[in-house]
Amino acid sequence: MLELQQVSKWFGGLPALQEVSFRVEPGRVTALIGPNGAGKSTLINCISGVDKVQSGSILLEKCPIEALPAHAIADLGVARTFQNLKLFSRLSVLDNVLTGLTVAAERAFIVSMLRLPALRHQERQLRLRALEALDEFSLVQKANWPASALSYGEKKRVEMARAFVSNPRLVLLDEPVAGLNTEETAQIACHIRRQRRAGHTMLLVEHDMELVMAVADQVVVLDSGRCIACAKPEEVCSNPLVLEAYLGRMEATA
């Protein structure tokens, strides 16, 4: 589904990513882990088109996307959530999810201006898709609530519903359980498993190792912008380089 080949990115002469290479297999969850500053969010931004790589290639189903703008990558079926919530607080929960269907909406100016029957039919269909997505994430009963009225955990689920509503090829999940309690984290884990069973491909950036071990099929480890491991979760956890660069640091901090 996704392949990175020798991807590098610098900021002001400092390397954020250094020749990173790995693959994301279709229908699976690939977790991207590493200590703070390892380059995880930078990599997500490069894949989604927010940042541009200096060298290397990013292939979506063998088609290069590293030079495309963010909206063109979204059109190709790449959706994402954000480490820091990016909801429209004054819009309803339903309207927030509907923004995830922009790529599926009618773009012809004349058709939109005249409000032709075909457009009204399409809007009804998109609304139904948004409601179905909210139902999948146990939020349909709050569809008409303003997003600002939700709890933090519910807002995280709204972001996930918005990412999945367009039935994308690839979903980039940037720390979906950051700031959540144990119960809320378990809910997110259930939703991720459900989406994987539905055939969705996900790249998950996360610090919560319990979640990673519970949902990931493959784990990629970054340290100082370099990929130091790529294997199954149980193999990564016993890798000496990973224990030193990531897990060991967490234990020392604790």
C-alpha positions as CSV (number, residue, x, y, z in Angstrom):
1,M,0.0,0.0,0.0
2,L,2.7,2.5,1.0
3,E,6.5,2.3,0.5
4,L,9.2,4.7,1.7
5,Q,12.5,4.6,-0.1
6,Q,15.5,6.4,1.5
7,V,13.4,9.3,2.7
8,S,15.3,12.2,4.2
9,K,14.2,15.6,5.5
10,W,16.2,18.5,7.1
11,F,15.1,21.5,9.0
12,G,17.7,24.3,9.0
13,G,20.5,21.9,8.3
14,L,19.4,19.5,11.1
15,P,18.4,16.0,9.9
16,A,14.8,15.1,11.0
17,L,14.7,12.0,8.8
18,Q,17.7,10.1,7.5
19,E,17.2,7.6,4.6
20,V,14.1,6.0,6.1
21,S,12.8,3.0,4.3
22,F,9.9,0.6,5.1
23,R,6.6,-0.7,3.7
24,V,3.0,-0.6,5.0
25,E,1.1,-3.7,3.9
26,P,-2.5,-3.4,2.8
27,G,-5.2,-4.3,5.4
28,R,-2.7,-4.1,8.3
29,V,-1.8,-1.8,11.1
30,T,1.8,-0.6,11.0
31,A,2.9,1.2,14.2
32,L,5.6,3.9,14.1
33,I,7.3,4.3,17.5
34,G,10.3,6.1,18.9
35,P,11.4,8.6,21.5
36,N,10.4,12.2,21.3
37,G,12.2,14.0,18.5
38,A,12.7,10.7,16.6
39,G,11.0,12.1,13.5
40,K,7.6,10.4,13.7
41,S,5.3,13.4,13.2
42,T,7.7,14.7,10.5
43,L,7.3,11.5,8.6
44,I,3.5,11.6,8.9
45,N,3.6,15.2,7.6
46,C,5.8,14.1,4.6
47,I,3.5,11.3,3.7
48,S,0.4,13.5,3.9
49,G,2.0,16.3,1.9
50,V,2.3,18.9,4.7
51,D,6.1,18.8,4.5
52,K,8.2,17.9,1.5
53,V,11.1,15.5,1.5
54,Q,14.6,16.6,0.4
55,S,15.4,13.2,-1.0
56,G,13.9,9.7,-1.4
57,S,10.6,8.5,-2.6
58,I,7.1,7.9,-1.1
59,L,5.0,5.5,-3.1
60,L,1.3,4.9,-2.7
61,E,0.4,1.7,-4.5
62,K,3.7,2.1,-6.5
63,C,2.8,5.7,-7.6
64,P,5.2,8.5,-6.3
65,I,3.4,11.1,-4.1
66,E,6.3,12.9,-2.5
67,A,6.0,15.9,-4.8
68,L,2.2,16.2,-4.6
69,P,0.4,18.9,-2.5
70,A,-1.6,17.8,0.5
71,H,-5.0,18.1,-1.2
72,A,-3.9,15.9,-4.1
73,I,-2.7,13.2,-1.7
74,A,-6.0,13.4,0.1
75,D,-7.7,13.0,-3.3
76,L,-5.7,9.8,-3.8
77,G,-7.2,8.3,-0.6
78,V,-4.9,9.3,2.2
79,A,-6.6,10.5,5.4
80,R,-5.1,11.4,8.8
81,T,-5.8,12.5,12.3
82,F,-3.6,15.0,14.2
83,Q,-1.5,14.8,17.4
84,N,-3.2,18.0,18.5
85,L,-6.9,18.1,17.9
86,K,-8.0,19.8,14.7
87,L,-11.8,20.1,15.0
88,F,-14.1,23.0,14.2
89,S,-15.3,23.7,17.7
90,R,-18.4,25.8,16.6
91,L,-19.6,23.2,14.1
92,S,-21.7,20.2,15.0
93,V,-20.1,16.8,15.4
94,L,-21.9,15.7,12.2
95,D,-20.6,18.7,10.2
96,N,-17.0,18.0,11.5
97,V,-17.3,14.5,10.1
98,L,-18.8,15.8,6.8
99,T,-15.6,17.8,6.2
100,G,-13.9,14.5,5.7
101,L,-16.0,14.0,2.7
102,T,-14.8,17.1,0.8
103,V,-13.0,14.9,-1.7
104,A,-16.3,13.1,-2.5
105,A,-18.4,16.3,-2.8
106,E,-19.6,18.0,-6.0
107,R,-17.1,20.6,-7.0
108,A,-18.8,22.2,-10.1
109,F,-19.6,25.8,-9.3
110,I,-22.7,26.0,-11.5
111,V,-24.2,22.8,-10.1
112,S,-23.6,24.0,-6.5
113,M,-24.9,27.5,-7.2
114,L,-28.2,26.2,-8.9
115,R,-28.8,23.6,-6.2
116,L,-29.8,21.0,-8.8
117,P,-31.7,17.8,-7.6
118,A,-28.5,15.7,-8.3
119,L,-26.6,17.9,-5.8
120,R,-29.3,17.6,-3.1
121,H,-29.3,13.8,-3.6
122,Q,-25.5,13.7,-3.2
123,E,-25.7,15.8,-0.1
124,R,-28.2,13.4,1.5
125,Q,-25.9,10.4,0.6
126,L,-22.9,12.2,2.2
127,R,-24.9,12.9,5.3
128,L,-25.9,9.3,5.6
129,R,-22.2,8.2,5.2
130,A,-21.2,10.7,8.0
131,L,-23.9,9.3,10.3
132,E,-22.8,5.8,9.6
133,A,-19.2,6.8,10.5
134,L,-20.4,8.4,13.8
135,D,-22.3,5.2,14.5
136,E,-19.2,3.1,14.0
137,F,-17.4,5.3,16.6
138,S,-20.3,5.3,19.1
139,L,-21.1,9.0,18.6
140,V,-24.3,9.1,16.5
141,Q,-26.4,10.1,19.5
142,K,-24.3,13.3,19.7
143,A,-24.3,14.1,16.0
144,N,-26.0,17.5,16.5
145,W,-23.9,18.5,19.5
146,P,-21.3,21.3,19.0
147,A,-17.9,19.7,18.9
148,S,-16.8,22.0,21.8
149,A,-19.3,20.2,24.1
150,L,-17.6,16.8,23.8
151,S,-15.1,15.3,26.2
152,Y,-11.5,15.1,25.0
153,G,-11.8,11.3,24.4
154,E,-15.0,11.9,22.3
155,K,-13.2,14.6,20.3
156,K,-10.5,12.0,19.5
157,R,-13.1,9.6,18.2
158,V,-14.7,12.4,16.0
159,E,-11.3,12.9,14.4
160,M,-11.1,9.2,13.7
161,A,-14.6,9.1,12.3
162,R,-13.7,12.0,10.0
163,A,-10.6,10.2,8.8
164,F,-12.4,6.9,8.0
165,V,-15.6,8.4,6.6
166,S,-14.3,8.7,3.1
167,N,-13.2,5.0,3.0
168,P,-9.6,6.0,2.4
169,R,-6.9,3.7,1.1
170,L,-4.6,4.7,3.9
171,V,-5.2,6.3,7.3
172,L,-2.4,8.0,9.3
173,L,-3.2,8.0,13.0
174,D,-1.0,10.5,14.9
175,E,-1.1,9.5,18.6
176,P,-4.8,8.8,18.8
177,V,-4.7,7.9,22.5
178,A,-2.5,10.7,23.8
179,G,-4.1,12.2,26.9
180,L,-6.7,9.5,27.2
181,N,-7.3,7.4,30.3
182,T,-7.2,3.6,30.4
183,E,-10.9,3.1,29.5
184,E,-10.8,5.6,26.6
185,T,-7.6,4.0,25.3
186,A,-9.3,0.6,25.3
187,Q,-12.2,2.0,23.3
188,I,-9.8,3.4,20.7
189,A,-8.1,0.0,20.5
190,C,-11.4,-1.6,19.8
191,H,-12.2,0.9,17.1
192,I,-8.8,0.3,15.4
193,R,-9.3,-3.5,15.5
194,R,-12.7,-3.0,14.0
195,Q,-11.4,-0.9,11.1
196,R,-8.6,-3.4,10.5
197,R,-11.2,-6.2,10.2
198,A,-13.1,-4.0,7.7
199,G,-9.9,-4.0,5.6
200,H,-8.5,-0.5,6.3
201,T,-4.8,0.1,6.1
202,M,-3.3,2.2,9.0
203,L,0.0,3.8,9.9
204,L,-0.2,4.4,13.7
205,V,2.1,6.8,15.5
206,E,1.9,6.1,19.2
207,H,3.9,6.1,22.5
208,D,1.5,3.8,24.3
209,M,3.3,0.4,24.0
210,E,0.3,-1.5,25.4
211,L,-1.8,-0.2,22.5
212,V,0.9,-0.9,20.0
213,M,1.3,-4.5,21.1
214,A,-2.5,-5.0,21.1
215,V,-3.3,-3.7,17.6
216,A,-0.1,-3.6,15.4
217,D,0.9,-6.2,12.9
218,Q,4.2,-4.6,12.3
219,V,6.3,-2.1,14.2
220,V,8.7,0.4,12.7
221,V,11.1,2.1,15.2
222,L,12.7,5.5,14.5
223,D,15.6,7.0,16.5
224,S,17.2,10.3,15.7
225,G,15.5,10.2,12.3
226,R,16.8,6.8,11.4
227,C,14.9,3.5,11.1
228,I,16.6,1.1,13.5
229,A,14.0,-1.7,13.4
230,C,11.1,-3.0,11.4
231,A,9.5,-6.3,12.5
232,K,6.6,-7.9,14.4
233,P,5.8,-6.4,17.8
234,E,7.2,-9.2,19.8
235,E,10.5,-9.1,17.9
236,V,10.8,-5.4,18.2
237,C,10.4,-5.6,22.0
238,S,13.4,-7.9,22.3
239,N,15.6,-5.9,19.9
240,P,18.6,-4.5,21.8
241,L,18.8,-1.4,19.7
242,V,15.1,-0.6,20.5
243,L,15.5,-1.3,24.2
244,E,18.4,1.1,24.3
245,A,16.9,3.8,22.1
246,Y,13.3,3.7,23.1
247,L,12.1,1.4,25.8
248,G,15.2,1.9,28.0
249,R,14.7,5.6,27.9
250,M,11.1,5.3,29.0
251,E,12.1,3.1,32.0
252,A,14.9,5.5,33.0
253,T,12.5,8.5,32.9
254,A,10.0,6.6,35.0
